[in-house]
């Protein structure tokens, strides 16, 4: 694994504690909240005392008072600290777009400085993990060992700040979600020796239970789980469903309330009738639904760099663990994990006709689908959250008290 410049082999030592400092609303229905919870849980399971520090934010009515550990069904408890915060997001509706962007970035810098002053007192650690560049910048300025996990390619101000972070000897490593994102950073002036790529993961134990089939229909069930952002390929999914009606039922679980409402209106007015938007479901409901479907869809758009090159969708690894056949877009981010006709069936992105044809093909040839699903279930074993947590610690130059896969304190 790559090391930060100036870090010698003799600098390595065992890690006993880690603290995440993240400028995000928690709990949140967005995927990054679940990813944080699973990573903290994994570190705790590996005998590493773990804490999560985040700002107080205004919550939607249905999340007010909800404990993050309960919301994410955390089995291996870790500490959660909420810091006071002036919630700049509440001003978005009143400020022009450009002005809000500037205000939000400035607030991120200020909150990062505030959080980094207080977090080491609340939760001292061997190293700290940040998910945004301002927090990482504040950490390295205070001489604290830092891991920065990047999910998007930075530009303009963020890129300039990242270059300063990358030059600081207290930066241990930059973790990217895909190799494509790592190469993009290199093309923008970030030393490749400062970075490593670690895909997301899955909690395999949560897929040991029975499948759930609550739909009570005679037709095959094709399922998509996740958000409804345009880059996720939802437009393509719905058009493919139109071509499959009435022989196939398409279910969509997840999404922000406003996006779910919008799609329900569109389908009610324009069809097709074989698509159901189920809305947000608690994390514990997802594995049995994925196991109970006939096919799982990952229709990422190829028109958005993030979805095509930089994202490492958690649903991808969940799908693999579910043991259900997968149809996925043929884009670089997904190619790093899946292989066409080995553990999934690839289709050109943004092509509804091709997506519909692939769905028909696997529903017709069940033996082929079962073969792909079996291989995916084998391949996903290397993508557990515990393995990812151990790999992150080692990339930062730390040895583990207990190797991934051993029984932790939970």
PyMOL commands that set and color helices and strands:
alter all, ss='L'
color gray80, all
select helices_A, chain A and resi 9-11+31-45+61-63+68-71+88-91+97-122+133-141+156-167+179-187+192-194+204-207+230-232+234-244+257-270+283-292+305-310+314-322+332-335+352-364+366-383+385-395
alter helices_A, ss='H'
color red, helices_A
select strands_A, chain A and resi 13-14+17-22+49-55+79-83+127-130+146-150+171-176+195-197+220-225+248-253+275-279+295-298+326-329+345-347+398-399
alter strands_A, ss='S'
color yellow, strands_A
deselect
rebuild
show_as cartoon
